[in-house]
Amino acid sequence: MNILAAILLSALAQAKQDESAWAQFRGPGGRAASAESVPVTWSRTENVAWKTELPGAGTSSPIVIGSKIYLTCYSGFNAPGNPGQMDDLKLKLVCLHRADGKLLWTKEIAPQLPEQPKIRDDHGYASSTLAADKDRIYAFFGKTGVFAFDHDGKQLWRADVGSKLHGWGSGNSPVLYKDRVFVNASVESESLVALDVKTGKELWRAGGIKDSWNTPILADAAGGKTEVVLAIMGKVLGFDPATGRQIWSCATDIPWYMVPSLVSAEGVVYAVGGRNGGGALAVRLGGSGDVTATHRLWMVPKGSNVTSPILHEGHLYWMNESTGVAFCAEAKTGKIVYEQRVDGAGQIYASPVLADGKIYYMARNGKTAVVPAKPQFERLALNDFGDRSTFNASPAVAGGQMFVRSDHHLYCLGKAK
């Protein structure tokens, strides 16, 4: 084989691997976007490749690495239909076979007790989505800690990021960057923490992270400089990923805590959040100090308290978690293009995903509205599994399949592989 052919085969193999990976919350770059085509319609049987009963409840999303799917569960205490006793709480890392949903292995993690005795809306104790690379899987279980496992479930290290609790639980997810994993430990210690991926050693810790349930994102400013960005009550913050130094802050004029994760493109970061309608804003990256007057591009008093936004071809899309109203705004100006109630959707906690130019909004009742990602509203489908359990986890898309998690089951939509 000549060198050119070898390079071509390597590139094709890498492309195929990337197509089959959804290795963190909201997939590559935290954008919740895929060019892959997945089913637009489904039912209890239509376009369902397989359905697997899970060994526990949870609101974390599945991740997909090659032929395997990983997610977290909990059981024994405050699980749906089983109040149980705190001493019986079990935390679990689960691996399934992508081809047929078969459970390959389960790793139990002993919780650090006492845990939160009751968590609002039954979010539970397995709310943080995993992150993974080719060597390790990274899990965050709140006060129990941050863990690294190999792909066979062997624990490699554990790190402590704080011990505080909260009635809403702990729900943001770890994010990888070069040799480190970032964890928003707002609940546990009001900190953003960077850990070494190989050892779990703490590399830096930034304080002042209050009332923040969103997963950090890595965003590129003009000139290619990467910043770690997250939102807290009243502010969006940018940090140096190498040192943890806070670079800039921007006022949101949103008076409540921030749950939705941010999205970024072309040197601009977009955030939604807040209760009672909330708001949305855009901030140009690359500033220093308080950039509210210089880098905040726009703010509108329409947002979502739970669901994260989608950015696509110059427009920002989101849905209010309580009203079922879908929004589309111009990314450059914040001008609301449409504000449309999606009949039949219901309350929504899962963040939407974009696949092949279509946005999938999944409600807690399992009904999923599909709309085109364009500035004219249209409902293409309203799908229902007929599963009476609760759907809080965000879907994952990889290799032409969509993976959907409820309190009790994991579904694979699309063709079996």
Residue pairs with C-beta under 8 A, 6 or more apart in sequence:
1 9
17 66
18 28
19 36
19 398
19 399
20 64
20 65
20 66
20 398
20 399
21 28
21 64
21 65
21 66
21 398
22 28
22 34
22 62
22 63
22 64
22 396
22 397
22 398
22 403
23 63
23 64
23 65
23 131
23 132
23 133
24 30
24 63
24 129
24 130
24 131
24 132
24 173
24 174
24 175
24 176
25 61
25 129
25 131
25 173
25 175
25 215
25 261
25 394
26 32
26 61
26 215
26 261
26 308
26 351
26 353
26 394
27 33
27 34
27 353
27 396
27 397
27 398
29 217
29 218
30 175
30 215
30 217
30 218
30 261
30 262
30 263
31 263
31 311
31 354
32 263
32 308
32 310
32 351
32 352
32 353
32 354
32 394
33 310
33 311
33 312
33 353
33 354
33 355
34 353
34 354
34 355
34 356
34 397
34 398
35 355
35 356
36 355
36 356
36 397
36 398
36 399
36 400
37 355
37 356
37 400
38 355
38 356
38 397
38 400
38 401
38 402
38 413
38 414
39 46
39 47
39 402
39 413
39 414
40 358
40 370
40 380
40 381
41 47
41 370
41 381
41 383
42 48
42 383
42 385
42 413
43 383
43 384
43 385
43 386
44 385
44 386
44 387
47 413
47 414
48 385
48 411
48 412
48 413
49 401
49 412
49 413
49 414
49 415
49 416
49 417
50 100
50 101
50 411
50 412
50 416
51 101
51 409
51 410
51 411
51 412
52 96
52 101
52 102
52 103
52 409
52 410
53 408
53 409
54 71
54 73
54 94
54 405
54 408
54 409
54 410
55 73
55 75
55 92
55 94
55 103
55 106
56 73
56 74
56 75
56 79
56 90
56 92
56 94
56 126
57 73
57 74
57 75
57 79
57 80
57 124
57 126
57 407
57 408
58 71
58 72
58 73
58 74
58 124
58 125
58 126
58 127
58 393
58 405
58 407
59 123
59 124
59 126
59 127
59 171
59 349
59 392
59 393
60 71
60 72
60 126
60 127
60 128
60 129
60 130
60 173
60 393
60 405
61 71
61 129
61 393
61 394
61 395
61 396
61 405
62 69
62 70
62 71
62 393
62 396
62 403
62 405
62 410
63 69
63 70
63 71
63 129
63 130
63 131
63 132
63 396
64 98
64 396
64 398
64 399
64 403
65 132
65 151
66 98
67 97
67 98
67 99
68 95
68 96
68 97
68 98
68 104
68 151
69 95
69 96
69 97
69 98
69 101
69 403
69 410
70 93
70 94
70 95
70 96
70 130
70 132
70 137
71 94
71 96
71 129
71 130
71 405
71 410
72 91
72 92
72 93
72 94
72 126
72 128
72 129
72 130
72 139
72 141
73 91
73 92
73 94
73 126
74 89
74 90
74 91
74 92
74 124
74 125
74 126
75 82
75 89
75 90
75 92
76 82
76 84
76 85
76 88
76 89
76 90
77 83
77 84
77 85
77 86
77 87
77 88
77 89
77 115
77 125
78 84
78 89
78 118
78 119
78 122
78 124
78 125
79 124
80 122
80 389
80 390
80 407
80 408
86 113
86 114
86 115
86 117
87 113
89 111
89 113
89 115
89 125
90 108
90 111
91 108
91 109
91 110
91 111
91 125
91 126
91 141
91 144
92 106
92 107
92 108
92 109
92 126
93 106
93 107
93 109
93 130
93 137
93 139
93 147
93 149
93 153
94 103
94 105
94 106
94 107
95 103
95 104
95 105
95 106
95 151
95 153
96 102
96 103
96 104
96 410
97 103
97 104
98 401
98 412
98 417
99 416
99 417
100 416
101 410
101 412
105 152
105 153
106 153
107 149
107 153
107 155
109 139
109 141
109 144
109 147
109 155
110 144
111 125
111 141
111 144
112 143
112 144
112 145
112 163
115 125
115 142
115 143
115 165
116 125
116 165
116 166
116 167
116 169
118 167
119 125
119 167
119 168
119 169
120 167
120 168
120 169
121 349
122 390
123 168
123 169
123 171
123 392
124 169
125 141
125 142
125 169
126 141
127 169
127 170
127 171
128 139
128 140
128 141
128 142
128 170
128 171
128 172
128 173
128 174
129 173
129 215
129 393
129 394
130 137
130 138
130 139
130 173
130 174
131 137
131 138
131 173
131 174
131 175
131 176
131 181
132 138
132 151
133 176
133 197
135 150
135 151
136 148
136 149
136 150
136 151
136 156
136 197
137 148
137 149
137 150
137 151
138 146
138 147
138 148
138 174
138 176
138 181
138 197
139 146
139 147
139 148
139 149
139 174
140 146
140 147
140 161
140 170
140 172
140 173
140 174
140 183
141 147
141 170
142 165
142 169
142 170
142 187
142 188
143 162
143 163
143 164
143 165
143 170
143 188
145 158
145 159
145 160
145 161
146 158
146 159
146 160
146 161
146 174
146 181
146 183
146 193
146 195
146 200
147 155
147 157
147 158
147 159
148 155
148 156
148 157
148 158
148 197
148 200
149 155
149 156
150 156
156 200
157 199
157 200
158 200
159 193
159 195
159 200
159 201
159 202
161 183
161 185
161 188
161 189
161 191
161 193
162 185
162 187
162 188
162 189
162 190
162 191
163 188
163 189
164 187
164 188
164 189
164 190
165 187
166 187
168 187
168 213
169 187
170 187
170 188
170 213
171 213
171 259
172 183
172 184
172 186
172 212
172 213
172 214
172 215
172 216
172 261
173 215
174 181
174 182
174 183
175 181
175 182
175 215
175 216
175 217
175 218
176 182
176 197
177 218
177 226
177 228
177 241
178 241
179 196
179 197
179 198
180 194
180 195
180 196
180 197
180 203
180 241
181 194
181 195
181 197
182 192
182 193
182 194
182 195
182 216
182 228
182 241
183 192
183 193
183 195
184 192
184 209
184 212
184 213
184 214
184 215
184 216
184 230
185 191
185 192
185 193
185 209
186 192
186 209
186 210
186 211
186 212
186 213
186 232
187 213
189 205
190 207
190 208
190 209
190 210
191 205
191 206
191 207
191 209
192 205
192 206
192 209
192 216
192 228
192 230
192 239
192 244
193 202
193 204
193 205
193 206
194 202
194 203
194 204
194 205
194 241
194 244
195 201
195 202
195 203
196 202
196 203
203 244
204 243
204 244
205 244
206 239
206 244
206 245
206 246
208 232
208 246
209 230
209 232
209 237
210 232
210 233
211 232
211 233
211 256
211 257
211 258
212 230
212 231
212 232
212 233
212 257
212 258
213 257
213 258
213 259
214 230
214 231
214 258
214 259
214 260
214 261
214 262
214 273
214 308
215 230
215 261
216 228
216 229
216 230
217 228
217 229
217 230
217 261
217 262
217 263
217 264
217 269
218 226
218 227
218 228
218 229
218 241
219 226
219 227
219 228
219 229
219 238
219 262
219 264
219 269
219 285
220 226
220 227
220 264
220 267
220 285
221 227
221 267
221 285
221 286
222 267
222 285
222 286
223 286
225 286
226 241
227 238
227 239
227 240
227 241
227 247
227 285
227 286
228 238
228 239
228 240
228 241
229 236
229 237
229 238
229 239
229 262
229 264
229 269
229 285
230 236
230 237
230 262
231 237
231 252
231 258
231 262
231 271
231 273
232 257
232 258
233 255
233 256
233 257
233 258
234 251
234 252
234 254
234 255
235 249
235 250
235 251
235 252
236 249
236 250
236 252
236 262
236 269
236 271
236 281
236 283
237 246
237 248
237 249
237 250
238 246
238 247
238 248
238 249
238 285
238 287
239 245
239 246
239 247
240 247
247 287
247 288
248 287
248 288
248 289
248 290
248 291
248 295
249 289
249 290
249 291
249 292
250 281
250 283
250 287
250 290
250 291
250 292
250 295
250 296
251 290
251 292
251 296
252 258
252 271
252 273
252 274
252 279
252 281
252 299
253 279
253 281
253 299
254 273
254 274
254 278
254 279
254 281
254 303
255 274
256 273
256 274
256 275
256 276
256 278
256 305
257 273
257 274
257 275
258 271
258 273
258 274
259 273
259 305
259 306
260 271
260 272
260 273
260 303
260 304
260 305
260 306
260 307
260 308
260 309
260 318
260 351
261 308
261 351
262 269
262 270
262 271
262 308
263 269
263 270
263 308
263 309
263 310
263 311
263 316
264 270
264 285
264 311
265 311
265 331
267 284
267 285
267 286
268 282
268 283
268 284
268 285
268 297
268 331
269 282
269 283
269 285
270 280
270 281
270 282
270 283
270 309
270 311
270 316
270 331
271 280
271 281
271 283
272 278
272 279
272 280
272 303
272 304
272 308
272 309
272 318
273 279
273 303
273 304
273 305
274 303
274 305
275 305
277 301
277 302
277 303
277 320
278 301
278 302
278 303
278 304
278 305
278 320
279 299
279 300
279 301
279 302
279 303
280 299
280 300
280 302
280 303
280 309
280 316
280 318
280 327
280 329
280 334
281 296
281 297
281 298
281 299
281 300
281 334
282 296
282 297
282 298
282 299
282 331
282 334
283 291
283 295
283 296
283 297
284 291
284 295
284 296
284 297
285 295
286 295
287 294
287 295
297 332
297 334
298 333
298 334
299 334
300 329
300 334
300 336
302 320
302 327
302 336
302 339
303 318
303 320
304 318
304 319
304 320
304 321
305 320
305 321
305 322
306 321
306 348
306 349
307 318
307 319
307 320
307 321
307 348
307 349
307 350
307 351
307 352
307 361
308 318
308 351
308 352
308 394
309 316
309 317
309 318
310 316
310 317
310 318
310 352
310 353
310 354
310 359
310 373
311 317
311 331
312 354
312 357
312 359
312 373
313 373
313 374
314 330
314 331
314 332
315 328
315 329
315 330
315 331
315 337
315 373
315 374
315 375
316 327
316 328
316 329
316 330
316 331
317 326
317 327
317 328
317 329
317 352
317 359
317 373
318 326
318 327
318 352
319 325
319 326
319 327
319 342
319 345
319 348
319 352
319 361
320 327
321 347
321 348
321 349
322 347
323 341
324 341
324 342
324 343
324 345
324 346
324 347
324 348
324 363
325 339
325 340
325 341
325 342
326 338
326 339
326 340
326 341
326 342
326 361
326 369
326 371
326 377
327 336
327 338
327 339
328 336
328 337
328 338
328 375
328 377
329 335
329 336
329 337
330 337
330 375
337 375
338 375
338 376
338 377
340 377
342 361
342 369
342 371
342 379
342 382
343 379
343 382
344 367
344 369
344 382
345 361
345 363
345 367
345 369
345 382
346 363
346 364
346 365
346 367
347 363
347 364
347 365
348 361
348 362
348 363
348 364
349 364
349 392
350 361
350 362
350 363
350 364
350 391
350 392
350 393
350 394
350 395
351 394
352 359
352 360
352 361
352 362
352 394
353 359
353 360
353 394
353 395
353 396
353 397
353 402
354 360
354 373
355 397
355 402
357 372
357 373
357 374
358 370
358 371
358 372
358 373
358 380
359 370
359 371
359 372
359 373
360 368
360 369
360 370
360 395
360 402
361 368
361 369
361 370
361 371
362 368
362 391
362 394
362 395
362 404
363 369
363 391
364 390
364 391
364 392
365 390
365 391
366 384
366 385
366 386
366 387
366 388
366 389
366 390
366 391
366 406
367 382
367 383
367 384
368 381
368 382
368 383
368 384
369 379
369 381
369 382
370 379
370 380
370 381
370 382
370 383
371 377
371 378
371 379
371 380
372 378
372 380
385 404
385 406
385 411
387 406
387 408
387 409
389 406
389 407
389 408
389 409
390 406
390 407
391 404
391 405
391 406
391 407
392 407
393 404
393 405
393 406
395 402
395 403
395 404
395 405
396 402
396 403
397 403
399 417
400 414
400 415
401 412
401 413
401 414
401 415
401 417
402 412
402 413
402 414
403 410
403 411
403 412
403 413
404 410
404 411
404 413
405 411
